[in-house]
Amino acid sequence: MTHPTDAVTLPATPVSTFYGYDRGTPVDRYYIARFLAQHAHLIRGHAAEVKDDGYLRAFGTGITTTTVIDIDPANESATLHADLTVPGCLPDGTFDAIVLTHTLQLLASPETALDNCYRALASGGALLLTVPTVGRLSLSAPGSDYWRLTPPGLVRLLNTWEGEVTVTGAGNLTACLAMLLGYAAEELTPRTLDRDDPGYPLLACAVATTPC
């Protein structure tokens, strides 16, 4: 039996309260970038991203047109102001690729957002999606940080998608702890980062394509 005097001392506060940005690259961003790099060939043609086009510029291959989607009318980078929880907010059959990273957890109706994405994709288009499985509440919108999704939870959320869907988990226990404590990816070794443990995913990733 463990006595109080033998209890393990765990940190009560993180080393960074800003996801590790002040120390380097947030750990979840390492896995998002790895996922998008693995599927860069799908980021092509008329491509869309939420809030800014950073990932499109970093990983896009053969992009001809870029659309930045945001609900915030003050975002001057946005070329399409839309609320993804409103049905029909996106133009039908328009995009060859939609990059939707760590956004669904902030939406009251993620099912509606996914339906909008499906309808907005052209034939043979691809949605590249990531969601947090583990993570602190949003700093900018803690009151609307609603969800955390496991890989099986993401599979269930995508169960009405009419096309091919592949869902994977990324990360491991060390990565989860590092993310919660605010350490940066640069403070972990590549060997540690690149080990995916299905029992301890930091995030879930999905590639969902529409029929040709």
ABEGO torsion letter per residue (X at the ends): XBBAAABBBBBABBABAAGGAAAEBBAAAAAAAAAAAAAAAABBEBBBBBGBAAAAAAABBGBABBBBBBABAABAABABBBBAABBGABBBGABABBBBBGAAAABABAAAAAAAAAAABBBGBBBBBBBBABEBBBAABAAABABBBBAAAAAAAAAABBEBBBBBBBEBAAAAAAAAAGBBAAABBAAAAABBBAABBABBBBBBBBBX
